[in-house]
């Protein structure tokens, strides 16, 4: 018979790789596993459980501290199951952390329900727990007597720790970790994961806000540019244009005057010339004429213009 000690968080301290390597390196038909685990990751726990069940060994599991959550599944991998004095066994609903939209949360909820169904099948197959689903939903802790009465424990054979082999992870010092510290580590990991999920959601919102602000700024600049171009075009259209009359019009009018003049009767033309000549002012007649060598009273000197 070969003995193996598994202690710690499933999927972290107790891994499928370590268990698989151990089974490959040891071909003993009888295997005793000393177990103390507060639980851990569901998928990792299911892999370890199935590796043990499919190994073809005569497996005895001995509960040395607690077998909670996924640790309870590993305990049920034993054909012969023994609980040492004061030990505890616990079942509850699987839990997880999700982020995203409403559809993502609904998918996560569906996955957790399916996980619970898978775990419940193992409990039903390996033990005879009454009101199982209700106890899982309520989170049920069993003492040694309750484990015996519900078929979780099926042997009271005395055990010995002589010749216990540690897994590679336990050889690095994880075997000395107490169950309270392990549970505290799990709580810390969950809290850190939730914190990171919140920070991620906030950063995604900030990134989306910055992207929208950049798009709005670009659109505003485009609108202002279009407005300026529209105003400039409107001013050009409304500005009056200077109309320049062609010089040919003036010449044509002159030519028409000449034609008119050529059609005037010669006698009328002479009369017109005489009138124009009579209209010329004779400056010689503007000089005052002396009479009896006397200058009019209103004139003291000769004047002319």
Buried (B, 14 or more C-beta within 10 A) or exposed (E): EBBBBBBBBBBBBBBBEBBBEBBEEEEEEEBBBBBBBBBBBBEBBBBBBEBBBEBEBBBBBBBBBBBBBBBBBBBBBBBBBBBBEEBBBBBBBBEEEEBBEEEEEEEBEEBBEEBBEEBBEBBEEBBEBEEBBEBBEEEBEBEBEBBBEBBBBBBEEEBEEEEBBBBEBBEEEBBEBEBEEBBEBBEEEEEEEEEEBEEEEEEEEEEEEEEEEEEEEEEEEEEEEEEEEEEEEEEEEEEEEEEEEEEEEEEEEEEEEEEEEEEEEEEEEEEEEEEEEEEEEEEEEEEEEEEEEEEEEEEEEEEEE
